[in-house]
Amino acid sequence: MSMVEDKKDAKTAKAGARRETPYPEHLVRETPPYRPGVMRVPVDRFFKQAYHDLEVERIWKKTWQWACREDEIPNVGDYVVYEIAELSFIVVRTAADEIKAYWNSCLHRGRRLCDFNGKRAEEFRCMFHGWAWNIDGTMKDMTCGWDFAGTRDEVTRLPEARTGTWGGFVFINPDPDCESLEDFLGELPDHYEGAGHDFAKRWAQVHVVADIACNWKVAQEAFLEAWHVNFTHPQMVRTPGDRASTGMRWDDFGNWMRNTPQLPTDKYKNPPGYATAAETEQQVVDQRWGFHLNEDPPIKVPEGEKANEVIKNVIREYHRSVLGDAIDDYHDVHMGGGEMVHIWPNMHPWGGFSRLLYRFRPYKSDPNRSLMDVVLMAPWPEDRPRPPPAPPHVLQPGQSIGDAPELGQLARIFQQDLANMPFVQIGLKTSRQGYVILSDHNEAPVRHWHDLYNKAMGFENGDYLAEESNK
Amino acid sequence: MTEVKKRALRKYYYVAFKQMYEEIAEGIVKVTNPDGRTGVFQWNGKYLEGDLTQANLHMLVWTGGPPLPEAFSYHWIETPIDVNRKSGWPAPYETIVDYQIGQW
């Protein structure tokens, strides 16, 4: 037997063993189906100012939220201006192992202290009358302090938001009495790091911010469930005769929920998948990479083989070029893209080797406008210096996400989602019915999200803002 | 209509409705029904001409929506990476990515 054949046999044997490997523990971990039943949600919350104003008080001032990445502020004094609704915070590295966040408002007359992200700051000085604080938040310079008798104690420190980190993400919570980030996230870190997908080791390769003419909840709900894929992304089809494997499971972990493919190990029954069956295996590969019929597809399914196997092998071999043979430590189930996580209130990292990460934010005080961050978190070899994270490529209002080609085919997929969102916003305002209906299984994560929303907003006993407006 | 010459026009089969969607000019899509009827639409869903007067908006977007530059025609899982380059992007893409980011 030649050396080449030896190597080929060894590789085949390893691949075979890989497929027989038990499913990853974090994916086998299952929760009972989410509270059964449909849900009716009043439409008012998607466009009325009163909801936006209450969200600022009860969500954005009270909740852990992803503000930036640690590698955006690698050096002492580096800072990011994180803005959510009409609130603004300075997130600054104050020591090699310490990150602080301050309310971005001068304690004199309230001017925003920092207007842009910055590097190696030694102070935060207000551009109105010149008061300044050190980066550790202590008062540095109270210009004309003699004129403010009896007030120095009030301005000696910038008010702080709490900070925490997970997977290289910096979170803040403006509420000084909040639970710790560790308690808030629960077992989430174990699910990623335990599965060998530590975000702290990944590179933020692409960061696009789309400005969308709809409420931030409308934009987000387009990504909370996968059912819309069947109609909004009709080019996506499942392999013939493989309906069961496209079924999905929702796991509820409190402040976060997860969508995974159904596994043979599942204890709880879920409905089979709904995706349209392709007529040929090649159609599945074509849709996966966006190949069209006027081109010779660069990837072809050999006679008698299954498209899903071809896709997994292509993805595995691609990642081998980045991670080397360490890729063989990962189960085939990691090669797909069907694992999504939704962290309350607005962060969506995917699982496995999907690079997708979304965030949805209200745009300043406008309940009819939102910002959607799309970040691609790429695996990167540990023994090579990691490139700096991509700065945000901010699209202008109404600008096509197709103008962010660094997203690749994903830009075209988002064009389909964006062909819905502004029109959902218009339709919700027009709604004579006055509410939307969320389904039992396919829209369970949207119901889960609205349950958390109702709790945060004080709507456990009914949406009193909607009731007041409908009197 | 502006003829598209520099890239291959896109053509997709819509499996669920057994229809063919063909880009015939920039932003213009011809749809052929299994019964032989055809219709021409703008990529945003507006009907232009033909016996077939309705089509799937999202197939129109997919077929006739703004095209990507050829260099970026990859799927997100496989977004190119070059671990040997400081930027992380392969050389052919690097300048284009810098240009894009420089716009904001």
Interface residues (C-beta under 8 A of the other chain):
Chain A: W203 Q205 V206 F231 T232 H233 P234 Q235 V237 T276 A277 A278 E279 Q283 R288 W289 G290 H292 L293 N294 E295 V314 I315 Y318 S321 V322 G337 F353 S354 R355 L356 L376 A378 W380 P381 R384 P385 R386 P387 A390 P391 P392 H393 V394 S400 G402 D403 A404 P405 E406 L407 G408 Q409 L410 A411 R412 Q415 Q416 A419
Chain B: A8 L9 R10 K11 Y12 Y13 Y14 V15 A16 N44 G45 N56 L57 H58 M59 V61 W62 T63 G65 P66 P67 L68 P69 A71 F72 S73 Y74 H75 W76 I77 E78 T79 I81 V83 N84 K86 S87 G88 W89 I96 V97 Q100 I101 Q103 W104
